[in-house]
Amino acid sequence: MTKLQGMEFWRQGLRGARLVLAPMVDQSELAWRLLSRRHGAQLCYTPMLHAQVFVRDVNYRKENLYTEVCPEDRPLIVQFCANDPEVFVQAALLAQDYCDAIDLNLGCPQMIAKRGHYGAFLQDEWELLKKMVQLAHEKLSVPITCKIRVFPEIEKTVEYAKLLEKAGCQLLTVHGRTKEQKGPLTGVASWEHIKAVRNAVNIPVFANGNIQYLCDVERCIQETGVHGVMSAEGNLHNPALFEGKNPAAWEMADEYLDLVHQYPCSLSFVRAHLFKLWHHTLQVYQELREDLAKAKTLEGIIAVNQALKCRCQEEIARRNGEVVATALPFPHWICQPYVRPPPKDVLKEDGGARGKRALEDEESGNTEQISKNKQKKKLRNPNKCYDPSLKPKYAKCDQCGNPKGNKCVFNLCRSCCKKQAFREMSDCAGHGLLFKTKYEKSAQFKSAQNIEGAEKALTESKLLQQPPEIKA
């Protein structure tokens, strides 16, 4: 069967999908995809999968793609992060029978992507990207697609998109933000960049960014001319976004939890989804936020969800139809977007400390933020410091530069102290190293053993020299 390409692939393979659920790390699992499809999503992506792990770990493959054969979950695009053409193609070959296309992630801006050298941190390595896309286009039986972030310059972004198209990319998703726009510095996505790419290439283009309501989808298509619109955070706060509805949070939460019973997933995924669905309500009922963060079982999460539902329904009954003015467009129990404050408005949050750091980082060019994983840990243990910039400074080891022991007699870290103490046969009470003491005890023990052995030998010698007893 001939592989579909370009517009034909979008019209037939993806059924002309215009409303698209974005690939989200640990957040676009099967249960959430099915929920989104039931409320208007026409195309879904899997969470970003790590190509190298996918190739070597059969359990990782089963958990993320081979969980259930679900006809309802199509069309589906599997997304991988990778930086090696051969590994990327190996992973794609293992996945291609379970999806309609393979996507290469070139848009992840997080610190983990920088450390792993993938996502948006590959966008300057055009020769490598060209090779990856070309090889996938040649080897796979399904089309290859890409999701990118823009450069500050429109011209460079257009050139980047054309390179990927020429290499064999059959559909391009353009997130209208640069890799530096994340966290408190997220800001507004540039539809102007997206429009320029759409006008420059001959393959389908999806837009990503600034989608909070269905009217934003329609406006984006009109302004940019794209073939479809992708939503990530907007969908997480309101899975019915593509229906143009704003249901009660408990309706979406109950439906999602029913799907989780049918299609189980990691408890951390479920907890994260409920944090998003109940985001505004959890600002009102802070004690339930703590309960949700500490829940260790699915039953515990369901109990918190039920408690939130009861609180909201009691509040509705108390209000008795009375309208209370708030900063939100709808009452807090209604699914609605969370709008990140602009960078300068972040100064008003958390006593200003987080905002000041964000602005200082922006001015100095350092935009690395605390990872999402550390943010979750911070929720569970708020007294512990997870921000490296706020951790106390330690005196350095004289030899290696690591933090030294406060009571070390050599002014060294434990590793260097251990080597030094062993060489000199010394003790360091600060690190609990007792080489000298143990050596002396060992020497005393050996000496005692030698004396005891000598006495025993002398006794045996005397016995041997005695004449044998004469029996009567």
C-alpha positions as CSV (number, residue, x, y, z in Angstrom):
1,M,0.0,0.0,0.0
2,T,1.4,3.4,-1.0
3,K,2.3,5.7,1.9
4,L,0.1,8.8,2.1
5,Q,1.8,12.1,1.9
6,G,1.1,15.8,2.5
7,M,-2.4,17.0,2.1
8,E,-3.6,13.5,1.1
9,F,-2.3,12.1,4.4
10,W,-4.1,14.8,6.3
11,R,-7.4,14.3,4.4
12,Q,-7.5,10.5,4.4
13,G,-5.1,9.3,7.0
14,L,-6.1,11.8,9.7
15,R,-9.7,12.3,8.3
16,G,-9.2,16.0,7.9
17,A,-8.7,16.5,11.7
18,R,-8.9,20.2,12.8
19,L,-9.2,19.8,16.6
20,V,-6.1,18.2,18.0
21,L,-5.0,17.0,21.5
22,A,-1.4,17.8,22.0
23,P,1.3,15.3,23.1
24,M,1.9,16.0,26.8
25,V,4.5,14.2,28.9
26,D,2.6,11.9,31.3
27,Q,-0.7,13.7,30.5
28,S,-2.1,12.4,27.2
29,E,-2.4,8.8,28.2
30,L,-5.1,6.5,26.8
31,A,-7.8,7.4,29.4
32,W,-7.3,11.1,28.9
33,R,-7.3,10.7,25.1
34,L,-10.6,8.9,25.2
35,L,-12.1,11.6,27.4
36,S,-10.9,14.3,25.0
37,R,-12.2,12.4,21.9
38,R,-15.6,12.1,23.5
39,H,-15.7,15.8,23.9
40,G,-14.6,16.9,20.5
41,A,-11.0,16.0,19.8
42,Q,-10.6,14.6,16.3
43,L,-6.9,13.6,16.5
44,C,-4.7,12.7,19.5
45,Y,-1.0,12.3,20.2
46,T,0.5,9.9,22.7
47,P,2.7,11.4,25.5
48,M,6.3,12.1,24.4
49,L,8.1,8.8,24.5
50,H,11.9,8.4,24.8
51,A,13.1,6.5,21.7
52,Q,16.1,4.9,23.4
53,V,14.0,3.6,26.3
54,F,11.3,2.4,23.9
55,V,13.8,0.3,22.0
56,R,15.4,-1.4,24.9
57,D,12.5,-1.8,27.4
58,V,9.6,-4.0,26.5
59,N,7.7,-3.0,29.6
60,Y,8.0,0.7,28.6
61,R,6.5,-0.2,25.3
62,K,3.6,-2.2,26.8
63,E,2.8,0.6,29.3
64,N,2.8,3.4,26.8
65,L,1.5,1.9,23.6
66,Y,0.6,-1.7,23.7
67,T,-1.8,-1.4,26.7
68,E,-5.1,-2.0,25.0
69,V,-6.3,-2.4,21.5
70,C,-8.8,0.4,21.4
71,P,-10.5,1.2,18.0
72,E,-11.9,4.4,19.5
73,D,-8.4,5.8,19.9
74,R,-7.7,6.5,16.2
75,P,-6.4,8.4,14.4
76,L,-3.4,8.5,16.6
77,I,0.1,9.9,16.3
78,V,3.0,8.5,18.4
79,Q,5.6,11.1,19.4
80,F,9.2,10.4,20.2
81,C,12.1,12.4,21.5
82,A,15.4,11.4,20.1
83,N,18.8,12.7,19.0
84,D,20.1,9.6,17.1
85,P,18.7,8.8,13.6
86,E,19.2,5.0,13.9
87,V,17.6,4.8,17.4
88,F,14.7,7.0,16.4
89,V,13.9,4.8,13.4
90,Q,14.2,1.6,15.5
91,A,11.7,3.0,17.9
92,A,9.4,4.2,15.1
93,L,9.5,0.7,13.5
94,L,8.3,-0.8,16.7
95,A,5.4,1.7,17.0
96,Q,4.3,2.1,13.4
97,D,1.7,-0.7,13.4
98,Y,-0.2,0.9,16.3
99,C,-0.6,4.4,14.9
100,D,-1.2,6.6,11.8
101,A,2.0,8.6,11.9
102,I,5.2,9.0,13.9
103,D,6.1,12.5,15.3
104,L,9.5,13.8,16.1
105,N,9.5,16.1,19.2
106,L,11.5,19.3,18.4
107,G,9.5,21.5,20.8
108,C,10.1,20.4,24.4
109,P,11.8,23.4,26.2
110,Q,12.2,21.8,29.7
111,M,15.5,21.2,31.5
112,I,15.2,17.5,31.1
113,A,15.3,18.0,27.3
114,K,18.4,20.1,27.6
115,R,20.1,17.5,29.7
116,G,19.1,14.7,27.3
117,H,19.9,16.8,24.3
118,Y,16.5,16.5,22.5
119,G,13.3,18.5,21.9
120,A,13.8,22.3,21.2
121,F,17.5,22.0,22.1
122,L,18.1,20.4,18.7
123,Q,16.6,23.2,16.7
124,D,20.1,24.6,15.7
125,E,21.4,21.2,14.5
126,W,19.8,21.2,11.1
127,E,22.1,18.6,9.5
128,L,21.2,16.1,12.3
129,L,17.5,16.9,12.0
130,K,17.6,16.5,8.2
131,K,19.2,13.1,8.6
132,M,16.7,11.9,11.2
133,V,13.6,13.0,9.2
134,Q,15.0,11.6,5.9
135,L,15.9,8.2,7.3
136,A,12.4,7.9,9.0
137,H,10.7,9.0,5.7
138,E,12.6,6.3,3.8
139,K,12.2,3.4,6.3
140,L,8.7,3.8,7.8
141,S,5.4,2.6,6.4
142,V,3.6,5.6,8.0
143,P,4.3,9.3,7.5
144,I,6.8,11.2,9.6
145,T,5.6,14.5,11.2
146,C,7.4,17.1,13.4
147,K,6.4,19.5,16.2
148,I,8.6,22.6,16.5
149,R,9.0,25.9,18.3
150,V,9.8,29.1,16.5
151,F,13.0,31.2,16.4
152,P,12.7,34.9,17.4
153,E,13.2,35.7,13.7
154,I,10.3,34.8,11.3
155,E,12.7,34.3,8.4
156,K,14.8,31.7,10.2
157,T,11.6,29.9,11.4
158,V,10.4,29.7,7.8
159,E,13.7,28.4,6.6
160,Y,13.7,25.8,9.4
161,A,10.2,24.6,8.4
162,K,11.2,24.4,4.7
163,L,14.2,22.2,5.6
164,L,12.0,19.8,7.5
165,E,9.5,19.6,4.6
166,K,12.3,19.0,2.1
167,A,13.7,16.2,4.4
168,G,10.4,14.3,4.2
169,C,8.1,15.8,7.0
170,Q,4.5,15.3,5.9
171,L,2.8,17.5,8.6
172,L,4.2,20.3,10.7
173,T,2.9,21.5,14.1
174,V,4.2,25.0,15.0
175,H,4.1,26.1,18.6
176,G,4.3,29.9,18.3
177,R,6.7,30.4,21.2
178,T,10.5,30.2,21.5
179,K,12.2,27.6,23.7
180,E,12.9,30.4,26.3
181,Q,9.2,31.0,26.7
182,K,8.2,28.7,29.5
183,G,7.0,28.8,33.1
184,P,6.5,32.4,34.4
185,L,8.1,33.7,31.1
186,T,5.6,31.8,28.8
187,G,4.0,34.9,27.4
188,V,1.8,35.0,24.2
189,A,2.4,32.7,21.3
190,S,3.1,34.4,17.9
191,W,0.5,33.5,15.3
192,E,2.4,35.7,12.9
193,H,5.2,33.2,12.9
194,I,2.7,30.3,12.3
195,K,1.0,32.2,9.5
196,A,4.4,32.7,7.8
197,V,5.2,29.0,8.0
198,R,1.8,28.1,6.7
199,N,2.2,30.3,3.6
200,A,5.7,29.0,2.9
201,V,5.2,25.2,2.9
202,N,3.1,22.8,0.9
203,I,2.3,20.4,3.7
204,P,-0.5,20.6,6.3
205,V,0.3,22.9,9.3
206,F,-1.2,22.7,12.8
207,A,-1.0,25.8,15.1
208,N,-0.3,25.5,18.9
209,G,-0.5,28.3,21.4
210,N,-3.1,30.8,22.9
211,I,-6.0,28.3,22.7
212,Q,-8.3,28.7,25.7
213,Y,-11.8,28.6,24.2
214,L,-13.4,27.2,21.0
215,C,-13.7,30.8,19.7
216,D,-9.8,30.9,19.9
217,V,-9.7,27.9,17.6
218,E,-11.9,29.5,15.0
219,R,-10.0,32.8,15.2
220,C,-6.6,31.1,14.9
221,I,-7.7,29.2,11.7
222,Q,-9.0,32.5,10.2
223,E,-5.9,34.5,11.0
224,T,-3.2,31.9,10.1
225,G,-4.9,29.7,7.5
226,V,-3.7,26.5,9.3
227,H,-5.4,23.1,8.7
228,G,-5.8,22.4,12.4
229,V,-5.3,23.7,15.9
230,M,-3.7,21.9,18.8
231,S,-4.4,22.4,22.5
232,A,-2.4,21.3,25.5
233,E,-3.0,23.3,28.7
234,G,-6.4,24.6,27.6
235,N,-7.5,20.9,27.2
236,L,-6.1,19.9,30.6
237,H,-8.2,22.6,32.4
238,N,-11.3,21.9,30.2
239,P,-11.5,18.6,28.2
240,A,-14.7,19.9,26.6
241,L,-12.9,22.9,25.1
242,F,-13.4,21.6,21.5
243,E,-17.1,21.2,22.2
244,G,-17.4,24.9,23.1
245,K,-18.7,23.9,26.6
246,N,-17.7,24.7,30.1
247,P,-19.0,21.8,32.3
248,A,-18.7,21.4,36.0
249,A,-15.3,20.1,37.0
250,W,-16.7,17.1,38.8
251,E,-18.5,16.0,35.6
252,M,-15.2,15.8,33.8
253,A,-13.4,14.3,36.8
254,D,-16.0,11.6,37.3
255,E,-16.0,10.6,33.7
256,Y,-12.2,10.5,33.6
257,L,-11.9,8.4,36.8
258,D,-14.4,5.9,35.2
259,L,-12.1,5.7,32.2
260,V,-9.1,5.1,34.5
261,H,-10.9,2.1,36.0
262,Q,-11.3,0.7,32.5
263,Y,-7.8,1.7,31.2
264,P,-5.5,1.9,34.3
265,C,-2.5,4.3,34.3
266,S,0.1,5.6,36.8
267,L,-1.4,7.3,39.9
268,S,0.8,10.3,39.3
269,F,-1.0,10.9,35.9
270,V,-4.4,10.8,37.6
271,R,-3.4,13.1,40.4
272,A,-1.9,15.6,38.0
273,H,-5.1,15.7,35.9
274,L,-7.3,16.3,38.9
275,F,-5.0,19.2,40.0
276,K,-5.7,20.8,36.6
277,L,-9.4,20.1,36.5
278,W,-9.9,21.4,40.1
279,H,-7.3,24.1,39.8
280,H,-9.5,27.1,40.7
281,T,-11.5,25.3,43.3
282,L,-8.3,24.1,45.1
283,Q,-7.4,27.8,45.6
284,V,-10.5,28.0,47.7
285,Y,-10.3,24.7,49.6
286,Q,-6.6,24.6,50.3
287,E,-6.9,21.7,52.8
288,L,-8.2,19.4,50.1
289,R,-5.3,20.4,47.9
290,E,-3.0,18.9,50.5
291,D,-5.2,15.8,50.7
292,L,-5.0,15.3,46.9
293,A,-1.2,15.8,47.0
294,K,-0.8,13.1,49.7
295,A,-3.3,10.5,48.3
296,K,-1.4,7.3,47.8
297,T,-4.2,5.2,46.1
298,L,-6.8,5.6,43.4
299,E,-9.5,5.2,46.0
300,G,-7.9,8.1,48.0
301,I,-7.9,10.4,44.9
302,I,-11.6,9.4,44.2
303,A,-12.4,10.3,47.9
304,V,-10.8,13.8,47.5
305,N,-12.7,14.3,44.2
306,Q,-16.0,13.4,45.9
307,A,-15.2,15.8,48.8
308,L,-14.5,18.7,46.3
309,K,-17.8,17.9,44.6
310,C,-19.7,18.0,47.9
311,R,-18.1,21.3,48.9
312,C,-19.0,22.9,45.6
313,Q,-22.6,21.7,45.6
314,E,-23.0,22.9,49.2
315,E,-21.6,26.3,48.1
316,I,-24.1,26.4,45.2
317,A,-27.0,25.7,47.5
318,R,-25.8,28.4,49.9
319,R,-25.6,31.0,47.1
320,N,-29.1,30.1,45.9
321,G,-28.6,31.6,42.5
322,E,-26.8,34.7,43.8
323,V,-24.0,35.9,41.5
324,V,-20.7,36.6,43.3
325,A,-18.2,38.8,41.6
326,T,-14.8,37.2,41.1
327,A,-11.7,37.6,38.8
328,L,-12.7,34.4,37.0
329,P,-15.2,34.4,34.0
330,F,-17.2,31.5,35.7
331,P,-17.6,30.2,39.2
332,H,-14.5,28.4,40.4
333,W,-16.1,24.9,40.0
334,I,-16.6,25.4,36.3
335,C,-13.9,24.1,33.9
336,Q,-12.1,27.1,32.5
337,P,-8.6,28.1,31.5
338,Y,-5.8,29.2,33.8
339,V,-4.1,32.2,32.5
340,R,-0.5,32.5,33.5
341,P,0.3,36.1,34.7
342,P,2.7,38.0,32.5
343,P,6.3,38.0,33.8
344,K,6.0,41.4,35.6
345,D,2.7,40.4,37.3
346,V,4.5,37.3,38.8
347,L,6.1,39.8,41.2
348,K,2.8,39.9,43.0
349,E,2.8,36.2,43.7
350,D,4.6,34.3,46.5
351,G,5.6,37.5,48.2
352,G,7.4,38.6,45.1
353,A,10.4,36.3,45.6
354,R,9.6,33.9,42.7
355,G,8.8,36.8,40.3
356,K,12.0,38.7,41.2
357,R,14.0,35.6,40.4
358,A,12.2,35.1,37.1
359,L,12.9,38.7,36.1
360,E,16.5,38.5,37.2
361,D,16.9,35.3,35.2
362,E,15.2,36.9,32.2
363,E,17.6,39.8,32.3
364,S,20.7,37.6,32.8
365,G,19.6,35.1,30.1
366,N,19.2,32.3,32.6
367,T,15.6,31.0,32.1
368,E,16.0,27.6,33.7
369,Q,13.1,26.9,36.2
370,I,12.4,24.3,38.8
371,S,11.3,21.1,37.0
372,K,7.6,19.9,37.1
373,N,8.8,16.9,39.1
374,K,10.4,19.1,41.7
375,Q,7.3,21.3,41.8
376,K,5.2,18.2,42.6
377,K,7.7,17.2,45.4
378,K,7.5,20.7,46.8
379,L,3.7,20.3,47.1
380,R,4.2,17.2,49.2
381,N,7.0,18.7,51.3
382,P,6.7,22.5,51.2
383,N,9.4,23.0,53.8
384,K,12.1,21.5,51.7
385,C,14.0,23.7,49.3
386,Y,14.1,22.4,45.7
387,D,15.4,25.6,44.1
388,P,19.2,25.4,43.7
389,S,19.3,29.2,43.7
390,L,17.9,29.3,47.2
391,K,20.0,26.5,48.8
392,P,22.7,27.6,51.3
393,K,26.2,28.0,50.0
394,Y,28.8,25.5,51.4
395,A,32.5,25.8,51.9
396,K,34.3,23.8,49.2
397,C,36.7,20.8,49.6
398,D,40.3,21.9,49.3
399,Q,41.0,19.2,46.7
400,C,37.9,18.5,44.5
401,G,35.5,21.5,45.0
402,N,32.6,19.5,46.4
403,P,31.1,20.7,49.7
404,K,33.5,19.9,52.6
405,G,32.5,18.4,55.9
406,N,31.9,21.1,58.6
407,K,33.9,19.2,61.2
408,C,36.5,17.5,58.9
409,V,40.0,17.8,60.4
410,F,41.4,17.9,56.8
411,N,38.9,20.5,55.4
412,L,37.9,18.0,52.8
413,C,34.7,16.3,51.5
414,R,34.0,12.7,52.7
415,S,35.5,11.0,49.6
416,C,38.8,13.0,49.7
417,C,38.9,12.8,53.5
418,K,38.6,9.0,53.3
419,K,41.6,8.7,51.0
420,Q,43.7,11.2,53.0
421,A,42.9,9.5,56.4
422,F,43.8,6.1,54.9
423,R,47.1,7.3,53.5
424,E,48.1,8.9,56.8
425,M,46.5,6.3,59.0
426,S,44.6,9.0,60.9
427,D,41.1,9.5,62.3
428,C,38.5,12.1,61.3
429,A,35.7,12.3,63.9
430,G,33.7,14.7,61.6
431,H,33.3,12.0,59.0
432,G,33.3,9.1,61.4
433,L,36.5,7.7,59.9
434,L,38.6,5.7,62.4
435,F,41.5,4.3,60.5
436,K,44.1,5.0,63.3
437,T,41.9,3.7,66.1
438,K,41.0,0.5,64.2
439,Y,44.6,-0.1,63.3
440,E,45.7,0.3,66.9
441,K,43.0,-2.0,68.1
442,S,43.9,-4.5,65.4
443,A,47.6,-4.3,66.4
444,Q,46.7,-4.9,70.1
445,F,44.5,-7.8,69.2
446,K,47.3,-9.4,67.1
447,S,49.8,-8.8,69.9
448,A,47.4,-10.5,72.4
449,Q,46.9,-13.4,70.0
450,N,50.7,-13.8,69.6
451,I,51.2,-13.8,73.4
452,E,48.4,-16.3,73.9
453,G,49.8,-18.5,71.1
454,A,53.3,-18.4,72.6
455,E,52.0,-19.4,76.0
456,K,49.9,-22.2,74.5
457,A,52.9,-23.5,72.5
458,L,55.1,-23.4,75.7
459,T,52.5,-25.4,77.7
460,E,52.2,-28.0,75.0
461,S,56.0,-28.3,74.8
462,K,56.3,-29.0,78.6
463,L,53.5,-31.6,78.4
464,L,55.4,-33.4,75.7
465,Q,58.6,-33.5,77.8
466,Q,56.9,-35.1,80.8
467,P,57.3,-38.9,81.1
468,P,54.1,-40.9,80.4
469,E,52.1,-42.1,83.5
470,I,52.7,-45.7,84.5
471,K,49.5,-47.5,85.1
472,A,49.3,-49.9,88.0
